[in-house]
Amino acid sequence: MNPIAAQLNEIIAQGNPNLLQMLSPIGQALFFPKGILSQGAEAKEKAHRFNATIGIATDRQGTMHLDSIMGPLGDLRPEETLNYAPSFGLPALRELWQAALRGKNPGLKDKAISLPVVTAGVTHGLSTFSDLWVCPGDGIVLPEMMWGNYNMIFQVRKGARILTHNLFNDAGGLDLDAFARTVRSEAEARGKVIALLNFPQNPSGYTPTEAEADRIADILAEAADGGAQVIAAVDDAYFGLFYTPEAARESLFVRLADRHPRLLAVKLDGATKENFVWGLRVGFITYGCPVTGDARPVYEALEKKTAGCIRGTISNASHLSQRLVLQSMRSPDYPREKQEKFETLKRRALRVKQVLADPKYAEAWDVYPFNSGYFMCLRLKTVAAEDLRVHLLDRYGVGLIALGEANLRVAFSCIEEDDIQALFDIILQGVQDLSQP
């Protein structure tokens, strides 16, 4: 093992030995290299005459660039956009995102958490998490209704097992008894359990109530208390898009970050959906866990391993994307702009609820609970979801996502409020078309 990796492992073990056991073999071996990067950093600080360390091209104006690239970027300078970003991410963006996390989640106020590490979107964050913490054969606890890419990230690429449970109960809330059974079974059988908690949930658009969130945290803490190593990956890609009063406003990360020494909480979020910059690909990984003594060295060690993983895959997330997000978050107009977009999505979600309350749809489908995010789902009663999807596309030019035998996902995030009634009437017509003898 590289001596730097061994040193990081020692720091982690001193703060919380459970974390070292949780790390995958790759995670234990990862480190952030010194070499060229550290030599370049020293040169940047001290090489006042010539700096021949950096793998970029310069001229007398600074960073060499094409005017055709920089022209559309306005007042941004080449040094702010074209140079490599650190594998950890821009320091100012990391600090600002952490401050924003505490602002959006008041329960984090007095909790020690890591400084976020920047990833190329939440998907890359999940893949990086998988490299560090998931071993082949590990069980990933997920609901049967889930984002399909989890299968690619964890099962196909990492060789993990996807352990599914029922998402909703008959009372219209989360089926937490099913979740508890799955967690308990894996904890007892393997001594390690990884729960992936995605709220607002894709595809259902559901966020737990405060009571449900409390019980989720209790279930995971009970597994840890029973001796299992528990990792809670909190996929907060749609965080903040809560439309009804019952939806819990704080991330599950708040309840889990310092809950138990054998419970590691990993928050995966990003500007992608929260700031409406999908293609910029700016995400973050943040860690929270109980640590003996000063938590900072342990978190720095985890950050270095995470940055080492990023260095060994994509090198760093886009400097330009990070700069644009940072500049936007510093703008005095930023809160107002975000609120305006939120209100638009909220009106659409509430309009969907209003439209679907019409009893004329009752024979065609049931509506899964939803209160947040981009999506909602229908459970079809009389026709197959894939048959209806194809029929709606071919005959009416309407695109939806079929999930399994009977579920249909509707992204109301991209439907104008005035068009929502017409959309569901067309879906109903499609069901009636296929139901005719």
Phi and psi in degrees as a GROMACS rama.xvg file:
@    title "Ramachandran Plot"
@    xaxis  label "Phi"
@    yaxis  label "Psi"
@TYPE xy
-58.9793  137.656  ASN-2
-58.1948  -32.569  PRO-3
-66.9381  -42.6601  ILE-4
-62.4392  -42.2898  ALA-5
-61.7136  -38.7238  ALA-6
-66.3584  -42.6474  GLN-7
-62.0418  -41.6857  LEU-8
-61.0992  -39.2952  ASN-9
-64.3174  -40.9769  GLU-10
-62.9402  -43.897  ILE-11
-63.6439  -44.3235  ILE-12
-64.1204  -35.3148  ALA-13
-67.2094  -36.082  GLN-14
-80.7097  -38.2809  GLY-15
-164.608  98.0756  ASN-16
-61.6067  -22.0242  PRO-17
-62.6499  -33.7538  ASN-18
-63.3364  -38.8682  LEU-19
-64.2813  -37.6538  LEU-20
-69.4249  -31.4518  GLN-21
-72.1691  -32.4574  MET-22
-59.0659  139.921  LEU-23
-68.5935  165.841  SER-24
-54.3401  -38.035  PRO-25
-64.3354  -45.2239  ILE-26
-59.4208  -40.8399  GLY-27
-66.2782  -34.1515  GLN-28
-82.4857  -17.1172  ALA-29
-70.7646  149.374  LEU-30
-157.652  166.163  PHE-31
-99.2746  118.138  PHE-32
-68.166  148.996  PRO-33
-87.3093  -85.7277  LYS-34
41.3996  -131.299  GLY-35
-61.3704  -40.4247  ILE-36
-63.981  -46.8201  LEU-37
-69.7967  -37.2736  SER-38
-64.3375  -40.1646  GLN-39
-64.4  -38.5143  GLY-40
-64.1322  -41.0003  ALA-41
-64.1017  -41.1933  GLU-42
-65.2062  -39.2597  ALA-43
-59.4863  -33.0266  LYS-44
-81.5569  -35.912  GLU-45
-116.754  -18.3294  LYS-46
-81.1489  80.8978  ALA-47
-79.841  -14.9654  HIS-48
-100.485  -62.5655  ARG-49
-131.979  134.956  PHE-50
-122.126  99.3883  ASN-51
-108.457  39.8384  ALA-52
-107.376  -25.6124  THR-53
-91.2921  137.264  ILE-54
-82.1957  48.3293  GLY-55
-127.664  170.01  ILE-56
-105.167  139.551  ALA-57
-129.887  164.26  THR-58
-139.731  -169.424  ASP-59
-67.0976  -17.9414  ARG-60
-87.5434  -6.1308  GLN-61
117.572  -135.007  GLY-62
-65.4201  123.467  THR-63
-64.965  139.116  MET-64
-157.444  166.564  HIS-65
-97.7585  132.043  LEU-66
-60.7612  -30.3551  ASP-67
-68.2496  -21.2087  SER-68
-84.1068  -48.7755  ILE-69
-75.9954  -26.0625  MET-70
-52.8547  -50.8839  GLY-71
-68.5469  -9.33795  PRO-72
-91.4665  4.57685  LEU-73
64.5888  -125.786  GLY-74
-83.6238  -5.53932  ASP-75
-65.9645  140.266  LEU-76
-95.285  154.76  ARG-77
-55.1913  -37.8019  PRO-78
-64.1655  -22.461  GLU-79
-91.4659  -7.2014  GLU-80
-135.53  -36.3207  THR-81
-97.0401  -25.0169  LEU-82
-68.7287  160.249  ASN-83
-62.6974  141.233  TYR-84
-90.4585  156.907  ALA-85
-60.4881  150.376  PRO-86
-61.8031  -25.431  SER-87
-75.1123  -21.9113  PHE-88
106.21  165.383  GLY-89
-63.1921  126.906  LEU-90
-54.9043  -42.3996  PRO-91
-64.6835  -36.8007  ALA-92
-70.1862  -40.3222  LEU-93
-61.0171  -44.8262  ARG-94
-67.6181  -40.1533  GLU-95
-68.015  -38.9332  LEU-96
-66.6907  -39.4595  TRP-97
-62.0737  -43.6122  GLN-98
-61.3419  -38.7036  ALA-99
-66.4506  -37.6406  ALA-100
-58.682  -44.1634  LEU-101
-68.0142  -34.4613  ARG-102
-68.1843  -39.1943  GLY-103
-80.1755  -19.7098  LYS-104
-129.304  82.5508  ASN-105
-55.8493  -24.2656  PRO-106
-66.4529  -13.561  GLY-107
-85.1462  -3.42572  LEU-108
-48.0904  -48.1321  LYS-109
-108.105  12.8719  ASP-110
-95.3048  139.219  LYS-111
-82.0215  120.68  ALA-112
-132.274  164.095  ILE-113
-73.3284  165.399  SER-114
-78.0754  131.498  LEU-115
-58.5082  142.349  PRO-116
-103.521  134.785  VAL-117
-81.7283  133.401  VAL-118
-119.752  168.492  THR-119
-86.6244  66.5799  ALA-120
92.0878  168.907  GLY-121
-69.5399  -34.4445  VAL-122
-60.2232  -45.6479  THR-123
-64.3253  -35.157  HIS-124
-61.2255  -43.3548  GLY-125
-64.1555  -40.1336  LEU-126
-66.2352  -39.8772  SER-127
-65.366  -44.0167  THR-128
-54.5705  -44.5373  PHE-129
-61.5104  -42.6405  SER-130
-60.2576  -40.8688  ASP-131
-78.7538  -33.9968  LEU-132
-122.553  -12.8846  TRP-133
-108.651  129.147  VAL-134
-104.724  152.682  CYS-135
-54.7107  132.92  PRO-136
93.241  -15.3836  GLY-137
-61.7426  148.953  ASP-138
-95.3724  130.46  GLY-139
-108.038  113.639  ILE-140
-82.5524  120.218  VAL-141
-143.624  152.733  LEU-142
-73.8051  159.134  PRO-143
-60.8688  -36.6769  GLU-144
-87.3679  110.427  MET-145
-151.399  165.021  MET-146
-66.5492  124.656  TRP-147
-61.6492  -26.1478  GLY-148
-69.065  -17.4154  ASN-149
-57.5723  -37.6606  TYR-150
-61.5466  -43.2664  ASN-151
-65.4228  -44.5176  MET-152
-67.0355  -46.5686  ILE-153
-98.4897  -44.1096  PHE-154
-83.5828  -50.4626  GLN-155
-72.5907  -49.3686  VAL-156
-81.2628  -29.5555  ARG-157
-113.14  -12.0503  LYS-158
74.6267  22.6959  GLY-159
-82.1151  166.994  ALA-160
-103.702  129.706  ARG-161
-88.8446  116.669  ILE-162
-105.041  104.312  LEU-163
-95.2924  152.466  THR-164
-138.808  163.188  HIS-165
-63.8733  139.946  ASN-166
-86.7582  -50.0741  LEU-167
-113.798  149.886  PHE-168
-97.5876  177.703  ASN-169
-70.8235  -16.007  ASP-170
-84.5821  -2.93295  ALA-171
91.0934  18.1606  GLY-172
-126.435  -173.138  GLY-173
-68.7487  142.357  LEU-174
-86.3167  78.6042  ASP-175
-76.3143  -18.3343  LEU-176
-65.7435  -41.7987  ASP-177
-65.5363  -41.531  ALA-178
-60.2758  -45.5225  PHE-179
-63.3236  -41.3676  ALA-180
-62.4853  -41.5787  ARG-181
-67.8406  -44.1516  THR-182
-62.2859  -46.867  VAL-183
-63.8848  -42.436  ARG-184
-62.2432  -45.3348  SER-185
-69.2258  -38.4191  GLU-186
-63.2723  -42.3705  ALA-187
-71.5528  -35.1735  GLU-188
-80.5776  -35.953  ALA-189
-117.795  -17.769  ARG-190
73.7469  7.67203  GLY-191
-149.497  136.933  LYS-192
-141.834  135.763  VAL-193
-116.13  116.881  ILE-194
-106.926  127.019  ALA-195
-102.906  114.521  LEU-196
-110.155  108.286  LEU-197
-116.243  100.089  ASN-198
-141.247  136.523  PHE-199
-50.3354  136.448  PRO-200
-85.2025  137.672  GLN-201
-105.524  115.793  ASN-202
-105.459  -4.59708  PRO-203
-78.4873  -24.015  SER-204
73.9516  30.3735  GLY-205
-111.445  140.3  TYR-206
-121.926  138.18  THR-207
-62.4973  155.903  PRO-208
-73.6738  170.834  THR-209
-58.8047  -42.8365  GLU-210
-65.2039  -40.4928  ALA-211
-65.647  -41.0239  GLU-212
-62.4499  -40.7964  ALA-213
-60.111  -42.8914  ASP-214
-70.6633  -36.675  ARG-215
-57.1052  -47.3811  ILE-216
-62.6317  -40.3761  ALA-217
-63.6116  -41.9753  ASP-218
-60.8478  -44.8735  ILE-219
-69.4775  -38.8344  LEU-220
-65.4082  -36.8124  ALA-221
-64.5576  -39.1035  GLU-222
-63.9126  -41.1606  ALA-223
-66.0317  -40.2428  ALA-224
-65.0187  -27.4633  ASP-225
-79.1883  -2.16414  GLY-226
111.873  -6.0502  GLY-227
-81.0576  152.289  ALA-228
-86.3614  122.775  GLN-229
-119.314  127.276  VAL-230
-117.653  122.969  ILE-231
-108.525  108.713  ALA-232
-92.4542  113.828  ALA-233
-101.015  101.093  VAL-234
-85.5281  98.4661  ASP-235
-101.93  36.989  ASP-236
-55.5176  -34.5844  ALA-237
-105.865  22.6593  TYR-238
-57.7721  140.998  PHE-239
94.9774  -16.2578  GLY-240
-90.1997  68.218  LEU-241
-107.347  126.232  PHE-242
-111.967  -16.6438  TYR-243
-125.281  155.653  THR-244
-62.7314  -28.4997  PRO-245
-76.099  -17.8208  GLU-246
-70.283  128.273  ALA-247
-61.4931  134.077  ALA-248
-88.3163  -17.4376  ARG-249
-103.566  150.006  GLU-250
-63.7573  148.604  SER-251
-59.4871  -22.0006  LEU-252
-54.9313  -35.5162  PHE-253
-61.5994  -44.393  VAL-254
-72.648  -19.8548  ARG-255
-107.739  -19.6129  LEU-256
-61.3878  -29.7467  ALA-257
-132.794  28.4489  ASP-258
-76.2517  -42.3824  ARG-259
-155.109  143.957  HIS-260
-61.0293  -26.2628  PRO-261
-98.4405  19.0496  ARG-262
-124.204  115.284  LEU-263
-102.534  128.496  LEU-264
-105.122  131.887  ALA-265
-125.313  116.003  VAL-266
-94.0552  125.374  LYS-267
-118.289  112.006  LEU-268
-147.661  -171.57  ASP-269
176.774  170.331  GLY-270
-72.7209  -15.3515  ALA-271
-44.2451  -62.8914  THR-272
-95.7263  -36.7076  LYS-273
-59.6024  -37.7175  GLU-274
-111.748  10.4951  ASN-275
60.1288  45.8655  PHE-276
-131.393  58.3144  VAL-277
-54.2093  -46.7728  TRP-278
-79.8705  -9.24385  GLY-279
-73.3709  -23.9723  LEU-280
58.4958  63.4744  ARG-281
-122.519  110.326  VAL-282
-125.163  179.013  GLY-283
-146.122  147.363  PHE-284
-118.223  127.278  ILE-285
-131.104  137.749  THR-286
-109.19  146.863  TYR-287
-146.387  127.21  GLY-288
-166.504  154.574  CYS-289
-65.5019  136.524  PRO-290
-134.378  138.383  VAL-291
-79.0778  128.157  THR-292
79.2626  -150.033  GLY-293
-70.504  120.945  ASP-294
-76.6072  -21.7437  ALA-295
-59.0529  -47.1468  ARG-296
-60.2878  -36.2356  PRO-297
-66.7615  -45.4262  VAL-298
-65.3708  -37.9801  TYR-299
-62.9071  -38.0267  GLU-300
-64.2154  -43.1808  ALA-301
-64.9127  -38.5531  LEU-302
-63.4088  -40.1704  GLU-303
-67.2518  -39.315  LYS-304
-64.6593  -40.6391  LYS-305
-64.7427  -45.0944  THR-306
-64.8364  -33.8111  ALA-307
-64.5156  -38.6575  GLY-308
-63.2188  -43.2721  CYS-309
-65.267  -42.5153  ILE-310
-57.1263  -37.1694  ARG-311
-85.4265  0.198507  GLY-312
-120.273  -66.4386  THR-313
-112.826  1.12782  ILE-314
75.2431  -58.7278  SER-315
-166.857  155.539  ASN-316
-73.0184  157.846  ALA-317
-54.2493  125.702  SER-318
-63.5688  -45.0247  HIS-319
-59.3416  -46.1014  LEU-320
-60.7427  -45.4486  SER-321
-62.1919  -41.2313  GLN-322
-63.7825  -41.5001  ARG-323
-64.6151  -42.4234  LEU-324
-63.8362  -43.5914  VAL-325
-61.4613  -45.2545  LEU-326
-63.3297  -40.9249  GLN-327
-63.9506  -45.1192  SER-328
-67.0313  -23.2747  MET-329
-84.7377  -11.8818  ARG-330
-69.7093  140.298  SER-331
-65.1359  -19.4656  PRO-332
-85.623  -9.07034  ASP-333
-55.5453  -50.2893  TYR-334
-60.742  -41.8927  PRO-335
-65.7767  -43.0502  ARG-336
-61.9607  -44.3195  GLU-337
-63.5844  -40.14  LYS-338
-64.3578  -39.3077  GLN-339
-61.394  -44.7411  GLU-340
-67.1719  -40.0685  LYS-341
-58.5475  -45.6395  PHE-342
-62.9808  -36.2238  GLU-343
-62.0229  -46.6495  THR-344
-67.1073  -38.0163  LEU-345
-62.4859  -43.9882  LYS-346
-60.6351  -39.2501  ARG-347
-65.2268  -44.5972  ARG-348
-61.0448  -44.2552  ALA-349
-69.0629  -31.8533  LEU-350
-67.755  -39.3021  ARG-351
-58.1773  -46.2341  VAL-352
-60.4687  -42.2697  LYS-353
-63.4742  -46.6535  GLN-354
-62.9287  -45.3122  VAL-355
-74.6739  -7.50128  LEU-356
-72.6231  -13.0207  ALA-357
-66.0114  125.511  ASP-358
-65.3393  -10.5772  PRO-359
-64.7637  -19.1977  LYS-360
-89.9858  -7.64017  TYR-361
-62.304  -33.9093  ALA-362
-77.1031  -17.8059  GLU-363
-91.8297  -34.9278  ALA-364
-162.443  162.472  TRP-365
-104.368  155.02  ASP-366
-106.434  122.242  VAL-367
-67.4595  149.63  TYR-368
-58.5303  138.572  PRO-369
-151.431  146.284  PHE-370
-152.174  11.1416  ASN-371
-168.326  174.8  SER-372
75.4364  -150.388  GLY-373
-106.384  -18.299  TYR-374
-126.43  164.884  PHE-375
-148.46  161.546  MET-376
-128.233  145.707  CYS-377
-107.937  141.838  LEU-378
-107.081  105.026  ARG-379
-71.4394  143.258  LEU-380
-102.875  -27.2014  LYS-381
-124.581  -13.8006  THR-382
-134.303  160.252  VAL-383
-79.0463  142.062  ALA-384
-62.0243  -44.5052  ALA-385
-66.2025  -39.4552  GLU-386
-61.7163  -43.5446  ASP-387
-67.4871  -41.1583  LEU-388
-57.359  -48.637  ARG-389
-65.5558  -42.0816  VAL-390
-61.9388  -45.4586  HIS-391
-63.4103  -37.4516  LEU-392
-69.9704  -46.308  LEU-393
-73.3573  -39.6987  ASP-394
-93.4177  -34.761  ARG-395
-117.383  -3.63377  TYR-396
67.0026  32.7907  GLY-397
-112.744  125.389  VAL-398
-105.579  126.075  GLY-399
-136.212  173.562  LEU-400
-112.132  123.901  ILE-401
-87.7011  133.609  ALA-402
-126.365  109.809  LEU-403
68.1349  -156.139  GLY-404
-72.3641  -38.7184  GLU-405
-130.853  -0.95242  ALA-406
-101.605  138.748  ASN-407
-126.443  123.846  LEU-408
-97.023  132.809  ARG-409
-117.468  122.554  VAL-410
-92.6527  93.3665  ALA-411
-73.0207  -10.3552  PHE-412
-62.8986  -22.8055  SER-413
-116.152  22.284  CYS-414
-118.854  126.17  ILE-415
-61.4356  146.39  GLU-416
-55.5664  -40.1854  GLU-417
-69.9797  -14.7355  ASP-418
-98.9561  -2.89051  ASP-419
-66.7545  -42.9598  ILE-420
-58.4128  -47.3045  GLN-421
-62.4526  -39.024  ALA-422
-59.5422  -49.7452  LEU-423
-72.9958  -27.4866  PHE-424
-66.4488  -37.5539  ASP-425
-67.035  -41.1753  ILE-426
-60.7403  -43.4772  ILE-427
-61.2685  -41.5818  LEU-428
-62.6463  -38.8656  GLN-429
-62.3468  -41.0715  GLY-430
-61.4409  -43.7362  VAL-431
-65.2604  -37.066  GLN-432
-58.3278  -47.8739  ASP-433
-75.2049  -17.5863  LEU-434
-87.579  -10.0615  SER-435
-71.8083  141.679  GLN-436
